[in-house]
Amino acid sequence: MKLKRLAIIRLPGLPEGLTLEGFGDGLNVVTGPNASGKSSLIRALRHLIDPASDPGGALTLEAELASGEHTWTVTRSGSEL
């Protein structure tokens, strides 16, 4: 399964939100200075793939995943997945 797009609309620690897309087929590396959102990106991914994870505050996330010819959109708003 491949991550095609990740939209972090609301997440504690990342007040402005962001959208990432254009991931490569192989390994993707995220770099940046301290407090630029790298750890928040990992937290967002964890909250999308682990429904039991506790977001510890209000969040709204959306991801588009693909496998072969199939595409899924996953949305999490608070504890609702």
Order of alpha helices (4+ residues) and beta strands (2+ residues): beta-beta-alpha-beta-beta
